[in-house]
């Protein structure tokens, strides 16, 4: 499998699609992605909010496909750092990619009314190791969520520092850290909470954290641990 095929397969997998479809031909930029179907059962968000966020997620995936298709025929010769169709499309691509990935990760790791975290899980042990205690991670995570400007707070494994850290992402594409593997993602933008919580963002954050799907999160930690071993991590 070529590198570009691996990237495409990874994107498709993150959206809950088969890594390859028989109908796919030799594509360059086009991802041929479809939005994964989510059934959000949480009672901490209203039906209108859930519907709006899911619809927006579908639009981002659709826009990603459209942007990717346009990049197939965009002129590389006319690319310019000041203004060019190619530059605009590449910026749109990153925006849509991040939005699609982050929304999918967010939906996957919330919505568990029976949320339970075992003290012998990799998730708990790594959080305790790198943040000092689970409580300290929670405090830092909440602070990051309150600091994000219509964006996200993520806990991610940093392959360079070989540890888990919390990061603040503004909007969909600002301050996105390189060399990281997200394990916990929370959408803290106004669209995620304002209809139900008005300006009480902290109550929304606490409500979502009460329903973190630790089974899904544990799977991400296990992937990060494999990355750590390959990269010579702890």
Order of alpha helices (4+ residues) and beta strands (2+ residues): alpha-alpha-alpha-alpha-alpha-beta-beta-beta-alpha-alpha-alpha
